[in-house]
Amino acid sequence: MSKDNETSRYFTLVIYPKEIKGENLSKLFSLGWVYISPVHNREQISNDDLPCVLSLQGVKEHQHFLFKMPNKQTENSFIQKVCEVLNKDLTGVALHKGDCLVKDVSMMIRYFYHMDSPNKEPFNWEDAIMDCHPTFEEEVLKAFNSEITFKVSVLIQTEVIKNINNIIFYYPNSTILNKWLYTGRNMYVVNSQFNEIRRNGKI
């Protein structure tokens, strides 16, 4: 299959909050469900405080939008729809053919938080699951499964979390941990840790 014929339900573009018109920003949400990255490059990061982070000077403040479309389509079709809904006014929008179609949604969401880019602006991955829209729960869960597993294990071992309810309601306004708990062997692993702590407490 040629690149032009490749299809996906997921596409991405970049918006510049200080440049895009308010009405055009609203129009983008009519295309499909949207997952939005934190604002990147909101401020200059001090290299004295964070010597491992590159200077952001000269890089414009921006956000990444991830679209989940109702149906699979080609990149050309997505670009055409964006141009139509914005009436070809792309002020404050970066839309580049070849970069819009998303093949690996998990890696794209991780990139939104610079999880695998130590030289880029750092973000807290937990913000991604604090108020995740149900439409993107599976994608976010897959993206941060390793981090969630480690976090829950640490909380159990330090007895911050003492039962299943504590896990489910650890993050306000999020059902991500409930979904995580009932995915794969996670419930078994959690119960094994609880049982180990109980056994150790009796010794």
C-alpha positions as CSV (number, residue, x, y, z in Angstrom):
1,M,0.0,0.0,0.0
2,S,1.4,3.4,-1.0
3,K,1.7,6.2,1.6
4,D,-1.1,8.1,-0.2
5,N,-3.5,5.1,0.2
6,E,-2.5,4.4,3.9
7,T,-5.5,4.9,6.3
8,S,-5.9,5.6,10.0
9,R,-8.4,6.9,12.5
10,Y,-5.7,8.9,14.2
11,F,-4.2,12.2,12.9
12,T,-2.2,15.0,14.4
13,L,-1.4,18.7,13.9
14,V,0.1,21.5,15.8
15,I,-1.7,24.7,16.9
16,Y,-0.1,27.9,18.2
17,P,-2.5,29.2,20.9
18,K,-1.4,32.8,20.6
19,E,-2.0,32.9,16.9
20,I,-5.0,30.7,16.1
21,K,-8.4,32.4,15.9
22,G,-10.9,31.4,18.6
23,E,-13.6,30.4,16.1
24,N,-11.1,28.3,14.2
25,L,-10.0,26.5,17.3
26,S,-13.7,25.6,18.0
27,K,-14.1,24.4,14.4
28,L,-11.3,21.9,14.8
29,F,-13.3,20.1,17.4
30,S,-16.0,19.4,14.9
31,L,-13.7,17.0,13.0
32,G,-13.6,14.2,15.6
33,W,-12.6,13.5,19.2
34,V,-9.5,15.5,20.2
35,Y,-6.7,14.7,22.7
36,I,-4.6,17.8,23.5
37,S,-1.0,17.9,24.7
38,P,0.2,20.2,27.4
39,V,1.3,23.6,26.2
40,H,4.9,23.1,25.0
41,N,7.5,25.8,25.4
42,R,5.2,27.9,27.6
43,E,8.2,29.5,29.3
44,Q,11.9,29.5,28.9
45,I,13.4,26.7,30.9
46,S,16.4,27.7,33.0
47,N,19.5,25.7,32.1
48,D,20.9,26.4,35.5
49,D,18.0,24.6,37.2
50,L,17.7,21.8,34.6
51,P,21.1,21.4,33.0
52,C,19.9,18.4,30.9
53,V,17.1,20.3,29.2
54,L,17.9,22.2,26.0
55,S,17.2,25.9,25.8
56,L,13.8,26.8,24.4
57,Q,14.7,30.2,23.2
58,G,13.1,31.1,19.9
59,V,10.7,28.1,19.9
60,K,7.1,29.2,19.8
61,E,4.5,28.1,22.3
62,H,2.4,25.3,20.8
63,Q,0.2,22.4,21.5
64,H,-0.2,19.0,19.7
65,F,-3.7,17.9,18.8
66,L,-4.5,14.2,18.3
67,F,-7.7,13.5,16.4
68,K,-9.6,10.3,16.6
69,M,-11.8,10.3,13.5
70,P,-15.1,8.4,13.2
71,N,-13.8,6.3,10.4
72,K,-10.5,5.4,8.8
73,Q,-9.3,7.7,6.1
74,T,-6.2,8.8,4.2
75,E,-4.0,11.6,5.2
76,N,-5.0,13.6,2.1
77,S,-8.7,13.2,3.2
78,F,-7.9,14.4,6.7
79,I,-5.9,17.4,5.4
80,Q,-8.7,18.3,3.0
81,K,-11.3,18.2,5.9
82,V,-9.1,20.5,8.0
83,C,-8.8,23.0,5.2
84,E,-12.5,22.9,4.5
85,V,-13.6,23.3,8.2
86,L,-11.2,26.3,8.6
87,N,-12.1,27.7,5.2
88,K,-8.4,27.4,4.2
89,D,-7.4,29.8,7.0
90,L,-4.5,28.0,8.6
91,T,-3.4,30.9,10.7
92,G,-1.9,29.4,13.9
93,V,-2.1,25.8,12.6
94,A,0.8,23.7,11.4
95,L,-0.4,21.0,9.1
96,H,2.3,19.1,7.1
97,K,1.6,16.3,4.6
98,G,3.6,13.3,5.7
99,D,3.4,14.2,9.4
100,C,-0.4,14.0,10.1
101,L,-1.2,10.3,9.9
102,V,-0.5,8.6,13.2
103,K,0.6,4.9,13.1
104,D,1.5,4.4,16.7
105,V,-1.0,6.2,18.9
106,S,0.7,5.2,22.2
107,M,4.1,6.6,21.1
108,M,2.4,9.8,19.9
109,I,0.7,10.3,23.3
110,R,4.0,9.6,25.1
111,Y,5.6,12.2,22.8
112,F,3.0,14.8,23.9
113,Y,4.6,14.4,27.4
114,H,8.2,14.0,26.1
115,M,8.4,10.7,28.0
116,D,11.1,9.3,25.8
117,S,12.9,12.6,25.0
118,P,15.1,13.5,28.0
119,N,16.5,16.6,26.3
120,K,13.1,18.1,25.8
121,E,10.8,20.1,28.1
122,P,9.6,17.7,30.9
123,F,6.0,17.0,31.7
124,N,4.2,15.0,34.4
125,W,2.7,11.9,32.7
126,E,0.2,11.6,35.5
127,D,-1.5,14.7,34.2
128,A,-2.5,12.6,31.2
129,I,-4.7,10.3,33.3
130,M,-6.1,12.8,35.7
131,D,-9.0,13.9,33.6
132,C,-8.9,11.6,30.5
133,H,-11.9,11.6,28.2
134,P,-13.4,8.1,28.0
135,T,-12.9,8.1,24.2
136,F,-9.1,8.0,24.8
137,E,-8.9,5.8,27.9
138,E,-7.6,2.7,26.1
139,E,-5.0,4.8,24.2
140,V,-3.7,6.6,27.3
141,L,-3.7,3.3,29.3
142,K,-1.6,1.6,26.7
143,A,0.8,4.6,26.4
144,F,1.5,4.7,30.2
145,N,0.9,1.1,31.2
146,S,4.5,0.7,32.5
147,E,4.4,3.9,34.5
148,I,1.0,3.1,36.0
149,T,2.2,-0.5,37.0
150,F,5.3,0.9,38.7
151,K,3.3,3.6,40.5
152,V,0.7,1.3,41.8
153,S,3.3,-1.2,43.0
154,V,5.2,1.5,44.9
155,L,2.0,2.7,46.5
156,I,1.0,-0.8,47.6
157,Q,4.5,-1.6,48.9
158,T,4.6,1.7,50.9
159,E,1.0,1.0,52.1
160,V,-0.3,4.2,50.7
161,I,-2.7,2.0,48.8
162,K,-4.2,-0.8,51.1
163,N,-7.1,-2.2,49.0
164,I,-8.7,-2.3,45.6
165,N,-10.9,0.8,46.2
166,N,-7.8,2.9,47.0
167,I,-6.4,2.0,43.5
168,I,-9.6,2.7,41.7
169,F,-10.1,6.1,43.3
170,Y,-6.5,7.2,43.6
171,Y,-6.8,9.7,40.7
172,P,-9.9,12.0,41.0
173,N,-12.1,12.2,37.9
174,S,-10.4,9.3,36.2
175,T,-11.5,5.7,35.4
176,I,-8.1,4.8,34.0
177,L,-6.9,2.8,37.0
178,N,-10.2,0.9,37.1
179,K,-9.6,-0.1,33.5
180,W,-6.0,-0.8,34.2
181,L,-6.9,-3.1,37.1
182,Y,-9.1,-5.3,34.9
183,T,-6.6,-5.5,32.0
184,G,-4.4,-8.6,31.6
185,R,-2.9,-10.0,34.8
186,N,-2.9,-6.7,36.7
187,M,-5.5,-7.8,39.2
188,Y,-3.5,-11.0,39.9
189,V,-0.3,-9.0,40.4
190,V,-2.0,-6.5,42.7
191,N,-3.6,-9.2,44.8
192,S,-0.3,-11.1,45.0
193,Q,1.3,-7.9,46.5
194,F,-1.5,-7.5,49.0
195,N,-1.2,-11.1,50.1
196,E,2.6,-10.8,50.5
197,I,2.2,-7.8,52.7
198,R,-0.4,-9.6,54.8
199,R,1.8,-12.7,55.2
200,N,4.8,-10.5,56.1
201,G,2.7,-8.7,58.7
202,K,1.9,-12.0,60.5
203,I,5.6,-13.1,60.7
